Amino acid sequence: MNTLSELTFADLCKTEPRLGELYIKVHLLSQRHMNSSEVENTWYRDIKPAMVKLVGYNSEHLRKSASYDIAYQTLFNALSRENNG
């Protein structure tokens, strides 16, 4: 795996493949063309709770804050991209 400064979402998915599965779910949800309130509700109700089980302090393998930040940014941006652009 790369050093933390070079860490990518793909690296995280190699360690925790369920993150890749979650990304696919996020991508499919992003196709719904939700308003900003719906994006936030979906993020905090469905996506973030699933993400924190896979990356961050409570995860089994990816406990570094850099891993959490990369996963958060990648997944949230994927969810909001189609809905804000």
C-alpha positions in Angstrom: 0.0 0.0 0.0 1.1 3.6 -0.6 2.3 5.9 2.1 -0.5 7.9 3.8 0.3 11.0 1.7 -0.2 8.9 -1.4 -3.2 6.9 -0.2 -6.1 6.5 -2.6 -9.6 5.3 -2.4 -8.6 2.3 -4.6 -5.9 1.5 -1.9 -8.6 1.5 0.8 -10.8 -0.8 -1.3 -7.9 -3.3 -1.7 -7.8 -3.5 2.1 -11.6 -3.3 2.6 -13.5 -4.5 -0.5 -16.8 -3.6 1.0 -15.9 0.1 0.5 -16.0 -0.6 -3.2 -19.4 -2.2 -2.8 -20.5 0.9 -0.9 -19.2 3.1 -3.7 -21.3 1.3 -6.2 -24.4 1.8 -4.0 -23.6 5.5 -3.7 -23.2 5.8 -7.5 -26.6 4.2 -8.0 -28.2 6.5 -5.5 -26.6 9.5 -7.1 -28.6 8.8 -10.3 -31.8 9.7 -8.4 -31.1 13.4 -8.9 -31.9 14.3 -5.3 -32.1 17.9 -3.9 -29.5 18.9 -1.4 -31.7 18.0 1.6 -32.3 14.5 0.2 -28.5 14.1 -0.4 -27.8 15.0 3.2 -30.5 12.8 4.6 -29.3 9.9 2.5 -25.7 10.5 3.5 -26.4 10.6 7.3 -29.1 8.0 7.3 -27.6 5.3 5.0 -24.1 5.9 3.7 -22.1 7.4 6.6 -23.3 4.7 9.1 -22.2 2.0 6.7 -18.9 3.8 6.0 -17.9 4.2 9.6 -18.1 0.4 10.1 -15.6 0.0 7.3 -13.1 2.8 7.9 -12.2 5.0 10.8 -11.8 4.4 14.5 -14.4 1.6 14.7 -13.2 -0.3 11.7 -11.3 -3.6 11.8 -8.5 -2.7 9.3 -8.6 1.0 8.3 -8.4 3.0 11.5 -6.2 5.9 10.4 -7.9 9.3 10.1 -6.4 9.8 6.6 -8.3 6.6 5.5 -11.5 8.0 7.0 -11.0 11.4 5.3 -10.4 9.8 1.9 -13.4 7.5 2.2 -15.6 10.3 3.4 -14.6 12.7 0.6 -14.8 10.1 -2.1 -18.2 8.7 -1.1 -19.8 12.1 -0.3 -18.6 13.6 -3.5 -19.9 10.7 -5.5 -23.3 11.0 -3.9 -23.5 14.8 -4.4 -21.8 15.1 -7.8 -24.8 14.1 -9.9 -27.2 16.0 -7.8 -25.3 19.3 -7.8 -23.8 19.4 -11.2 
